[in-house]
Amino acid sequence: MFNYDDFASYIVKMQKALEQQGQEKQEAFNNALMIWTFTSIARNQM
C-alpha cells in the first residue's frame, strides 16, 4: 500500500540531507525520488 505521508516526509528528509551536501534543490529532489523509487521496488521484490 502506497503511503503518501511517509513518501512526503522521506523526500523532505532526503532533500535536506542532499542540500547540506551543496546540491541544487531540483537535483536533490530528483536524487531523493530516484533513491526512494529503487528502495520501494526492492522492498516489493522481497
PDBQT receptor file of N, H, CA, C and O in Angstrom, charges set to zero:
ATOM      1  N   MET A   1       0.845  -1.199   0.000  1.00  0.00    +0.000 N 
ATOM      2  CA  MET A   1       0.000   0.000   0.000  1.00  0.00    +0.000 C 
ATOM      3  C   MET A   1       0.884   1.254   0.000  1.00  0.00    +0.000 C 
ATOM      4  O   MET A   1       1.795   1.389   0.817  1.00  0.00    +0.000 OA
ATOM      5  N   PHE A   2       0.600   2.144  -0.913  1.00  0.00    +0.000 N 
ATOM      6  H   PHE A   2      -0.139   2.034  -1.577  1.00  0.00    +0.000 HD
ATOM      7  CA  PHE A   2       1.407   3.362  -1.048  1.00  0.00    +0.000 C 
ATOM      8  C   PHE A   2       0.980   4.384  -0.006  1.00  0.00    +0.000 C 
ATOM      9  O   PHE A   2      -0.200   4.721   0.102  1.00  0.00    +0.000 OA
ATOM     10  N   ASN A   3       1.942   4.871   0.755  1.00  0.00    +0.000 N 
ATOM     11  H   ASN A   3       2.900   4.597   0.667  1.00  0.00    +0.000 HD
ATOM     12  CA  ASN A   3       1.636   5.844   1.805  1.00  0.00    +0.000 C 
ATOM     13  C   ASN A   3       2.246   7.196   1.442  1.00  0.00    +0.000 C 
ATOM     14  O   ASN A   3       3.463   7.373   1.504  1.00  0.00    +0.000 OA
ATOM     15  N   TYR A   4       1.393   8.147   1.063  1.00  0.00    +0.000 N 
ATOM     16  H   TYR A   4       0.405   8.004   1.013  1.00  0.00    +0.000 HD
ATOM     17  CA  TYR A   4       1.876   9.452   0.609  1.00  0.00    +0.000 C 
ATOM     18  C   TYR A   4       2.520  10.257   1.729  1.00  0.00    +0.000 C 
ATOM     19  O   TYR A   4       3.447  11.026   1.475  1.00  0.00    +0.000 OA
ATOM     20  N   ASP A   5       2.044  10.095   2.972  1.00  0.00    +0.000 N 
ATOM     21  H   ASP A   5       1.291   9.470   3.178  1.00  0.00    +0.000 HD
ATOM     22  CA  ASP A   5       2.636  10.835   4.093  1.00  0.00    +0.000 C 
ATOM     23  C   ASP A   5       4.073  10.386   4.331  1.00  0.00    +0.000 C 
ATOM     24  O   ASP A   5       4.967  11.214   4.505  1.00  0.00    +0.000 OA
ATOM     25  N   ASP A   6       4.292   9.068   4.339  1.00  0.00    +0.000 N 
ATOM     26  H   ASP A   6       3.566   8.395   4.198  1.00  0.00    +0.000 HD
ATOM     27  CA  ASP A   6       5.652   8.543   4.508  1.00  0.00    +0.000 C 
ATOM     28  C   ASP A   6       6.537   9.023   3.364  1.00  0.00    +0.000 C 
ATOM     29  O   ASP A   6       7.683   9.423   3.570  1.00  0.00    +0.000 OA
ATOM     30  N   PHE A   7       5.981   8.976   2.151  1.00  0.00    +0.000 N 
ATOM     31  H   PHE A   7       5.050   8.652   1.984  1.00  0.00    +0.000 HD
ATOM     32  CA  PHE A   7       6.719   9.388   0.963  1.00  0.00    +0.000 C 
ATOM     33  C   PHE A   7       7.137  10.851   1.072  1.00  0.00    +0.000 C 
ATOM     34  O   PHE A   7       8.291  11.195   0.815  1.00  0.00    +0.000 OA
ATOM     35  N   ALA A   8       6.190  11.709   1.454  1.00  0.00    +0.000 N 
ATOM     36  H   ALA A   8       5.253  11.429   1.663  1.00  0.00    +0.000 HD
ATOM     37  CA  ALA A   8       6.468  13.146   1.546  1.00  0.00    +0.000 C 
ATOM     38  C   ALA A   8       7.529  13.439   2.601  1.00  0.00    +0.000 C 
ATOM     39  O   ALA A   8       8.457  14.206   2.347  1.00  0.00    +0.000 OA
ATOM     40  N   SER A   9       7.401  12.837   3.778  1.00  0.00    +0.000 N 
ATOM     41  H   SER A   9       6.647  12.213   3.984  1.00  0.00    +0.000 HD
ATOM     42  CA  SER A   9       8.371  13.101   4.845  1.00  0.00    +0.000 C 
ATOM     43  C   SER A   9       9.743  12.549   4.470  1.00  0.00    +0.000 C 
ATOM     44  O   SER A   9      10.769  13.135   4.814  1.00  0.00    +0.000 OA
ATOM     45  N   TYR A  10       9.756  11.413   3.759  1.00  0.00    +0.000 N 
ATOM     46  H   TYR A  10       8.922  10.937   3.479  1.00  0.00    +0.000 HD
ATOM     47  CA  TYR A  10      11.028  10.835   3.316  1.00  0.00    +0.000 C 
ATOM     48  C   TYR A  10      11.716  11.773   2.328  1.00  0.00    +0.000 C 
ATOM     49  O   TYR A  10      12.917  12.024   2.429  1.00  0.00    +0.000 OA
ATOM     50  N   ILE A  11      10.939  12.288   1.371  1.00  0.00    +0.000 N 
ATOM     51  H   ILE A  11       9.963  12.083   1.290  1.00  0.00    +0.000 HD
ATOM     52  CA  ILE A  11      11.500  13.199   0.368  1.00  0.00    +0.000 C 
ATOM     53  C   ILE A  11      12.073  14.448   1.034  1.00  0.00    +0.000 C 
ATOM     54  O   ILE A  11      13.155  14.908   0.668  1.00  0.00    +0.000 OA
ATOM     55  N   VAL A  12      11.352  14.993   2.008  1.00  0.00    +0.000 N 
ATOM     56  H   VAL A  12      10.473  14.619   2.305  1.00  0.00    +0.000 HD
ATOM     57  CA  VAL A  12      11.825  16.191   2.704  1.00  0.00    +0.000 C 
ATOM     58  C   VAL A  12      13.146  15.904   3.410  1.00  0.00    +0.000 C 
ATOM     59  O   VAL A  12      14.079  16.704   3.335  1.00  0.00    +0.000 OA
ATOM     60  N   LYS A  13      13.226  14.765   4.095  1.00  0.00    +0.000 N 
ATOM     61  H   LYS A  13      12.469  14.116   4.156  1.00  0.00    +0.000 HD
ATOM     62  CA  LYS A  13      14.470  14.397   4.795  1.00  0.00    +0.000 C 
ATOM     63  C   LYS A  13      15.615  14.239   3.811  1.00  0.00    +0.000 C 
ATOM     64  O   LYS A  13      16.713  14.747   4.039  1.00  0.00    +0.000 OA
ATOM     65  N   MET A  14      15.358  13.534   2.714  1.00  0.00    +0.000 N 
ATOM     66  H   MET A  14      14.466  13.121   2.528  1.00  0.00    +0.000 HD
ATOM     67  CA  MET A  14      16.397  13.304   1.715  1.00  0.00    +0.000 C 
ATOM     68  C   MET A  14      16.848  14.631   1.113  1.00  0.00    +0.000 C 
ATOM     69  O   MET A  14      18.041  14.863   0.918  1.00  0.00    +0.000 OA
ATOM     70  N   GLN A  15      15.874  15.503   0.819  1.00  0.00    +0.000 N 
ATOM     71  H   GLN A  15      14.905  15.315   0.978  1.00  0.00    +0.000 HD
ATOM     72  CA  GLN A  15      16.199  16.788   0.212  1.00  0.00    +0.000 C 
ATOM     73  C   GLN A  15      17.092  17.612   1.128  1.00  0.00    +0.000 C 
ATOM     74  O   GLN A  15      18.078  18.197   0.679  1.00  0.00    +0.000 OA
ATOM     75  N   LYS A  16      16.747  17.659   2.410  1.00  0.00    +0.000 N 
ATOM     76  H   LYS A  16      15.946  17.184   2.774  1.00  0.00    +0.000 HD
ATOM     77  CA  LYS A  16      17.547  18.431   3.366  1.00  0.00    +0.000 C 
ATOM     78  C   LYS A  16      18.957  17.860   3.470  1.00  0.00    +0.000 C 
ATOM     79  O   LYS A  16      19.932  18.610   3.492  1.00  0.00    +0.000 OA
ATOM     80  N   ALA A  17      19.065  16.546   3.534  1.00  0.00    +0.000 N 
ATOM     81  H   ALA A  17      18.272  15.937   3.516  1.00  0.00    +0.000 HD
ATOM     82  CA  ALA A  17      20.376  15.909   3.641  1.00  0.00    +0.000 C 
ATOM     83  C   ALA A  17      21.216  16.199   2.407  1.00  0.00    +0.000 C 
ATOM     84  O   ALA A  17      22.404  16.503   2.517  1.00  0.00    +0.000 OA
ATOM     85  N   LEU A  18      20.603  16.107   1.234  1.00  0.00    +0.000 N 
ATOM     86  H   LEU A  18      19.638  15.860   1.144  1.00  0.00    +0.000 HD
ATOM     87  CA  LEU A  18      21.346  16.344  -0.003  1.00  0.00    +0.000 C 
ATOM     88  C   LEU A  18      21.701  17.819  -0.167  1.00  0.00    +0.000 C 
ATOM     89  O   LEU A  18      22.774  18.146  -0.672  1.00  0.00    +0.000 OA
ATOM     90  N   GLU A  19      20.807  18.705   0.254  1.00  0.00    +0.000 N 
ATOM     91  H   GLU A  19      19.935  18.439   0.664  1.00  0.00    +0.000 HD
ATOM     92  CA  GLU A  19      21.098  20.136   0.153  1.00  0.00    +0.000 C 
ATOM     93  C   GLU A  19      22.281  20.509   1.040  1.00  0.00    +0.000 C 
ATOM     94  O   GLU A  19      23.067  21.390   0.689  1.00  0.00    +0.000 OA
ATOM     95  N   GLN A  20      22.412  19.847   2.182  1.00  0.00    +0.000 N 
ATOM     96  H   GLN A  20      21.774  19.132   2.467  1.00  0.00    +0.000 HD
ATOM     97  CA  GLN A  20      23.541  20.119   3.077  1.00  0.00    +0.000 C 
ATOM     98  C   GLN A  20      24.857  19.751   2.405  1.00  0.00    +0.000 C 
ATOM     99  O   GLN A  20      25.913  20.267   2.771  1.00  0.00    +0.000 OA
ATOM    100  N   GLN A  21      24.793  18.859   1.424  1.00  0.00    +0.000 N 
ATOM    101  H   GLN A  21      23.935  18.440   1.126  1.00  0.00    +0.000 HD
ATOM    102  CA  GLN A  21      25.989  18.493   0.672  1.00  0.00    +0.000 C 
ATOM    103  C   GLN A  21      26.233  19.471  -0.476  1.00  0.00    +0.000 C 
ATOM    104  O   GLN A  21      27.176  19.304  -1.250  1.00  0.00    +0.000 OA
ATOM    105  N   GLY A  22      25.382  20.488  -0.583  1.00  0.00    +0.000 N 
ATOM    106  H   GLY A  22      24.617  20.623   0.046  1.00  0.00    +0.000 HD
ATOM    107  CA  GLY A  22      25.610  21.554  -1.549  1.00  0.00    +0.000 C 
ATOM    108  C   GLY A  22      24.987  21.335  -2.914  1.00  0.00    +0.000 C 
ATOM    109  O   GLY A  22      25.410  21.963  -3.885  1.00  0.00    +0.000 OA
ATOM    110  N   GLN A  23      23.999  20.468  -3.017  1.00  0.00    +0.000 N 
ATOM    111  H   GLN A  23      23.656  19.958  -2.228  1.00  0.00    +0.000 HD
ATOM    112  CA  GLN A  23      23.366  20.237  -4.310  1.00  0.00    +0.000 C 
ATOM    113  C   GLN A  23      22.218  21.209  -4.532  1.00  0.00    +0.000 C 
ATOM    114  O   GLN A  23      21.658  21.759  -3.583  1.00  0.00    +0.000 OA
ATOM    115  N   GLU A  24      21.881  21.410  -5.784  1.00  0.00    +0.000 N 
ATOM    116  H   GLU A  24      22.336  20.964  -6.554  1.00  0.00    +0.000 HD
ATOM    117  CA  GLU A  24      20.727  22.243  -6.137  1.00  0.00    +0.000 C 
ATOM    118  C   GLU A  24      19.448  21.545  -5.688  1.00  0.00    +0.000 C 
ATOM    119  O   GLU A  24      19.405  20.319  -5.588  1.00  0.00    +0.000 OA
ATOM    120  N   LYS A  25      18.412  22.328  -5.420  1.00  0.00    +0.000 N 
ATOM    121  H   LYS A  25      18.448  23.324  -5.502  1.00  0.00    +0.000 HD
ATOM    122  CA  LYS A  25      17.156  21.747  -4.925  1.00  0.00    +0.000 C 
ATOM    123  C   LYS A  25      16.565  20.734  -5.898  1.00  0.00    +0.000 C 
ATOM    124  O   LYS A  25      16.147  19.652  -5.485  1.00  0.00    +0.000 OA
ATOM    125  N   GLN A  26      16.525  21.072  -7.175  1.00  0.00    +0.000 N 
ATOM    126  H   GLN A  26      16.864  21.951  -7.510  1.00  0.00    +0.000 HD
ATOM    127  CA  GLN A  26      15.918  20.166  -8.149  1.00  0.00    +0.000 C 
ATOM    128  C   GLN A  26      16.708  18.865  -8.228  1.00  0.00    +0.000 C 
ATOM    129  O   GLN A  26      16.128  17.780  -8.271  1.00  0.00    +0.000 OA
ATOM    130  N   GLU A  27      18.026  18.980  -8.247  1.00  0.00    +0.000 N 
ATOM    131  H   GLU A  27      18.497  19.861  -8.212  1.00  0.00    +0.000 HD
ATOM    132  CA  GLU A  27      18.874  17.796  -8.308  1.00  0.00    +0.000 C 
ATOM    133  C   GLU A  27      18.685  16.946  -7.061  1.00  0.00    +0.000 C 
ATOM    134  O   GLU A  27      18.610  15.720  -7.144  1.00  0.00    +0.000 OA
ATOM    135  N   ALA A  28      18.606  17.599  -5.905  1.00  0.00    +0.000 N 
ATOM    136  H   ALA A  28      18.666  18.595  -5.838  1.00  0.00    +0.000 HD
ATOM    137  CA  ALA A  28      18.404  16.882  -4.648  1.00  0.00    +0.000 C 
ATOM    138  C   ALA A  28      17.069  16.150  -4.666  1.00  0.00    +0.000 C 
ATOM    139  O   ALA A  28      16.976  15.006  -4.221  1.00  0.00    +0.000 OA
ATOM    140  N   PHE A  29      16.040  16.810  -5.179  1.00  0.00    +0.000 N 
ATOM    141  H   PHE A  29      16.116  17.739  -5.540  1.00  0.00    +0.000 HD
ATOM    142  CA  PHE A  29      14.723  16.176  -5.245  1.00  0.00    +0.000 C 
ATOM    143  C   PHE A  29      14.746  14.979  -6.187  1.00  0.00    +0.000 C 
ATOM    144  O   PHE A  29      14.199  13.923  -5.871  1.00  0.00    +0.000 OA
ATOM    145  N   ASN A  30      15.380  15.147  -7.344  1.00  0.00    +0.000 N 
ATOM    146  H   ASN A  30      15.824  16.005  -7.601  1.00  0.00    +0.000 HD
ATOM    147  CA  ASN A  30      15.456  14.052  -8.310  1.00  0.00    +0.000 C 
ATOM    148  C   ASN A  30      16.196  12.859  -7.720  1.00  0.00    +0.000 C 
ATOM    149  O   ASN A  30      15.775  11.715  -7.892  1.00  0.00    +0.000 OA
ATOM    150  N   ASN A  31      17.292  13.122  -7.028  1.00  0.00    +0.000 N 
ATOM    151  H   ASN A  31      17.634  14.052  -6.888  1.00  0.00    +0.000 HD
ATOM    152  CA  ASN A  31      18.054  12.043  -6.403  1.00  0.00    +0.000 C 
ATOM    153  C   ASN A  31      17.229  11.340  -5.343  1.00  0.00    +0.000 C 
ATOM    154  O   ASN A  31      17.223  10.111  -5.274  1.00  0.00    +0.000 OA
ATOM    155  N   ALA A  32      16.532  12.108  -4.515  1.00  0.00    +0.000 N 
ATOM    156  H   ALA A  32      16.537  13.106  -4.571  1.00  0.00    +0.000 HD
ATOM    157  CA  ALA A  32      15.706  11.517  -3.465  1.00  0.00    +0.000 C 
ATOM    158  C   ALA A  32      14.601  10.664  -4.075  1.00  0.00    +0.000 C 
ATOM    159  O   ALA A  32      14.308   9.573  -3.587  1.00  0.00    +0.000 OA
ATOM    160  N   LEU A  33      13.994  11.166  -5.141  1.00  0.00    +0.000 N 
ATOM    161  H   LEU A  33      14.232  12.053  -5.537  1.00  0.00    +0.000 HD
ATOM    162  CA  LEU A  33      12.918  10.431  -5.806  1.00  0.00    +0.000 C 
ATOM    163  C   LEU A  33      13.447   9.126  -6.388  1.00  0.00    +0.000 C 
ATOM    164  O   LEU A  33      12.799   8.085  -6.284  1.00  0.00    +0.000 OA
ATOM    165  N   MET A  34      14.630   9.185  -7.002  1.00  0.00    +0.000 N 
ATOM    166  H   MET A  34      15.156  10.031  -7.086  1.00  0.00    +0.000 HD
ATOM    167  CA  MET A  34      15.238   8.002  -7.595  1.00  0.00    +0.000 C 
ATOM    168  C   MET A  34      15.571   6.971  -6.521  1.00  0.00    +0.000 C 
ATOM    169  O   MET A  34      15.280   5.786  -6.679  1.00  0.00    +0.000 OA
ATOM    170  N   ILE A  35      16.183   7.429  -5.426  1.00  0.00    +0.000 N 
ATOM    171  H   ILE A  35      16.420   8.392  -5.298  1.00  0.00    +0.000 HD
ATOM    172  CA  ILE A  35      16.541   6.531  -4.326  1.00  0.00    +0.000 C 
ATOM    173  C   ILE A  35      15.287   5.899  -3.735  1.00  0.00    +0.000 C 
ATOM    174  O   ILE A  35      15.260   4.697  -3.472  1.00  0.00    +0.000 OA
ATOM    175  N   TRP A  36      14.254   6.703  -3.527  1.00  0.00    +0.000 N 
ATOM    176  H   TRP A  36      14.276   7.680  -3.741  1.00  0.00    +0.000 HD
ATOM    177  CA  TRP A  36      13.005   6.183  -2.950  1.00  0.00    +0.000 C 
ATOM    178  C   TRP A  36      12.379   5.155  -3.873  1.00  0.00    +0.000 C 
ATOM    179  O   TRP A  36      11.872   4.130  -3.417  1.00  0.00    +0.000 OA
ATOM    180  N   THR A  37      12.413   5.430  -5.186  1.00  0.00    +0.000 N 
ATOM    181  H   THR A  37      12.825   6.263  -5.557  1.00  0.00    +0.000 HD
ATOM    182  CA  THR A  37      11.838   4.502  -6.160  1.00  0.00    +0.000 C 
ATOM    183  C   THR A  37      12.574   3.171  -6.112  1.00  0.00    +0.000 C 
ATOM    184  O   THR A  37      11.939   2.117  -6.099  1.00  0.00    +0.000 OA
ATOM    185  N   PHE A  38      13.896   3.203  -6.086  1.00  0.00    +0.000 N 
ATOM    186  H   PHE A  38      14.412   4.059  -6.096  1.00  0.00    +0.000 HD
ATOM    187  CA  PHE A  38      14.679   1.968  -6.047  1.00  0.00    +0.000 C 
ATOM    188  C   PHE A  38      14.403   1.167  -4.781  1.00  0.00    +0.000 C 
ATOM    189  O   PHE A  38      14.218  -0.048  -4.839  1.00  0.00    +0.000 OA
ATOM    190  N   THR A  39      14.377   1.850  -3.636  1.00  0.00    +0.000 N 
ATOM    191  H   THR A  39      14.527   2.837  -3.589  1.00  0.00    +0.000 HD
ATOM    192  CA  THR A  39      14.140   1.135  -2.379  1.00  0.00    +0.000 C 
ATOM    193  C   THR A  39      12.725   0.583  -2.343  1.00  0.00    +0.000 C 
ATOM    194  O   THR A  39      12.489  -0.501  -1.809  1.00  0.00    +0.000 OA
ATOM    195  N   SER A  40      11.781   1.330  -2.913  1.00  0.00    +0.000 N 
ATOM    196  H   SER A  40      11.972   2.210  -3.347  1.00  0.00    +0.000 HD
ATOM    197  CA  SER A  40      10.387   0.877  -2.959  1.00  0.00    +0.000 C 
ATOM    198  C   SER A  40      10.266  -0.374  -3.818  1.00  0.00    +0.000 C 
ATOM    199  O   SER A  40       9.600  -1.335  -3.433  1.00  0.00    +0.000 OA
ATOM    200  N   ILE A  41      10.909  -0.363  -4.981  1.00  0.00    +0.000 N 
ATOM    201  H   ILE A  41      11.450   0.417  -5.294  1.00  0.00    +0.000 HD
ATOM    202  CA  ILE A  41      10.887  -1.526  -5.874  1.00  0.00    +0.000 C 
ATOM    203  C   ILE A  41      11.554  -2.710  -5.188  1.00  0.00    +0.000 C 
ATOM    204  O   ILE A  41      11.033  -3.825  -5.221  1.00  0.00    +0.000 OA
ATOM    205  N   ALA A  42      12.705  -2.470  -4.568  1.00  0.00    +0.000 N 
ATOM    206  H   ALA A  42      13.128  -1.564  -4.541  1.00  0.00    +0.000 HD
ATOM    207  CA  ALA A  42      13.435  -3.545  -3.889  1.00  0.00    +0.000 C 
ATOM    208  C   ALA A  42      12.585  -4.162  -2.786  1.00  0.00    +0.000 C 
ATOM    209  O   ALA A  42      12.574  -5.382  -2.618  1.00  0.00    +0.000 OA
ATOM    210  N   ARG A  43      11.875  -3.330  -2.035  1.00  0.00    +0.000 N 
ATOM    211  H   ARG A  43      11.884  -2.339  -2.172  1.00  0.00    +0.000 HD
ATOM    212  CA  ARG A  43      11.039  -3.819  -0.948  1.00  0.00    +0.000 C 
ATOM    213  C   ARG A  43       9.901  -4.682  -1.494  1.00  0.00    +0.000 C 
ATOM    214  O   ARG A  43       9.529  -5.686  -0.888  1.00  0.00    +0.000 OA
ATOM    215  N   ASN A  44       9.351  -4.280  -2.648  1.00  0.00    +0.000 N 
ATOM    216  H   ASN A  44       9.653  -3.464  -3.141  1.00  0.00    +0.000 HD
ATOM    217  CA  ASN A  44       8.256  -5.043  -3.244  1.00  0.00    +0.000 C 
ATOM    218  C   ASN A  44       8.723  -6.377  -3.809  1.00  0.00    +0.000 C 
ATOM    219  O   ASN A  44       7.922  -7.300  -3.958  1.00  0.00    +0.000 OA
ATOM    220  N   GLN A  45      10.003  -6.488  -4.124  1.00  0.00    +0.000 N 
ATOM    221  H   GLN A  45      10.654  -5.738  -4.003  1.00  0.00    +0.000 HD
ATOM    222  CA  GLN A  45      10.544  -7.738  -4.673  1.00  0.00    +0.000 C 
ATOM    223  C   GLN A  45      10.777  -8.780  -3.590  1.00  0.00    +0.000 C 
ATOM    224  O   GLN A  45      10.876  -9.972  -3.883  1.00  0.00    +0.000 OA
ATOM    225  N   MET A  46      10.866  -8.335  -2.330  1.00  0.00    +0.000 N 
ATOM    226  H   MET A  46      10.786  -7.367  -2.092  1.00  0.00    +0.000 HD
ATOM    227  CA  MET A  46      11.154  -9.251  -1.220  1.00  0.00    +0.000 C 
ATOM    228  C   MET A  46      10.056 -10.293  -1.059  1.00  0.00    +0.000 C 
ATOM    229  O   MET A  46      10.137 -11.143  -0.172  1.00  0.00    +0.000 OA
TER     230      MET A  46
